[in-house]
Amino acid sequence: MRAPLNDFKRRLLANETLDGIWMSLTSPVASEGLSLIGYDWLLFDTEHAPIETSQVQPLLQAASAGESNLVVRPAWNDKVLIKRVLDIGAQTVLIPFVQNGEEAAAAVAATRYPPHGIRGVAGGTRASRFGLATDYFEQADQQIAVLVQVETVDALSKLEEIASVPGVNGVFIGPSDLAASFGHLGNPGHEEVQAALKDAVTRLKALGVPAGILATNTNDAKRYREWGYAFVSIAVDLGLLMRGASEALKDMRSK
C-alpha cells in the first residue's frame, strides 16, 4: 500500500481555482454529507470551533466519503498541535496568525521530518495508513501542504517575507482579524480593509504564491475570485444552517 497523494497541493500549484467550505460543526454526519456535494475543499477549524484534536480524525474519516480535499486549521502555530493533526491524516494545514518569516519557517519545520524539520516520528498512525503505507516517510514531506494565515496590519507589511519562505504553499488572508487590526472590528467590508485585501492578492500574484480567503456569501466570494484569490471558502457550515433555518421559519410565519 502506498501513501496517499495530496490532490489539493497538486491543484493549487497547478494554478487551479478551488472553492471551499469552512467546517465548524463537530458532526461527522455533516462532514460526510458536505463532502459529497462537490466542494473542492473542506476546512476543519480547531481554532475558533469547539473541535478538539481527537474529534478531527472522525471528521476526516467521514469526509473521505466524498471527493473534497481536506484541510485542517490547528488552533495555533504550535509544533505539537501541528504534529498531532498530521499524524491523524491531515495533509494540508492552515496555520493561523503568522506574523513574520521566522514564524512561517517554524510552521513549515513543524510539518517536516528531520533533517529538514522537527516533526516527531511515529509509525502506526492514520497518516501512514496505520503503518501499511511503506513509502509514507519517503513521501510525507512532499505531500504536505502548508498554508499560512496573515491577519494583522503588521503581518501584511511583511507579506513578501512570509510568502517567500520555502515550503509555504499558499497565504490565506483573514478578513475579520485584519479588519479588527485596522480598527474596523466586525466590518471586513470597510473600504480600507477591502483595499488591503485587493492589494494583498496583487502582491502575492506577483510572487507566484497562491492566495486564499474566507467569504461568508457568494457575492464576496466571486469578488475575491475576480481579484485573483485562488482558494476561496465561499460559506461556513454553521452560517448556512442558521440562515436556512431562519429563512424557513420566516417563510412559514409570513402571511
Helices and strands as residue ranges (DSSP letters): H 7-13, E 18-23, H 28-35, E 41-45, H 53-63, E 69-73, H 79-87, E 92-95, H 101-110, G 126-128, H 136-143, E 145-150, H 153-157, H 159-163, E 168-173, H 175-181, H 191-207, E 211-214, H 218-227, E 231-236, H 237-253
